[in-house]
Amino acid sequence: MPNNPNKATKLDLIAEVSRSTGLTQSETKIAVEELLSVIVEELKSGNTIELRGFGTFFSKIRKARPARNPKTGEIIPLERRFVPLFKYAGELKKKITSNAVDKMPAR
């Protein structure tokens, strides 16, 4: 599917969904981009998106704290912020690990 065997891009996903559903790539692109847009808006609103059998998207508030620039050693204040996170479902983990270990490239 992907050009790089270890990485799939949004275009790769659109092409695969288009092929498997029979939708045109332009129709699939609209659907995929709208899905991603809805996920972003829900996360910005502080909502959680649960896709049963796949996982849960949620955002977490990180407290303000001082950080250090590793190159210069300068202390930089990080403001309070939302961080998007994803927790995979156990079902997804089982599907991936059941046959992926044999197919994974050596690093």
Secondary structure, DSSP 8 states (H G I E B T S, - for coil): --SBTTB--HHHHHHHHHHHH---HHHHHHHHHHHHHHHHHHHHTT--EEETTTEEEEEEEE--EEEE-TTT--EEEE--EEEEEEEE-HHHHHHHHHHHHHH----
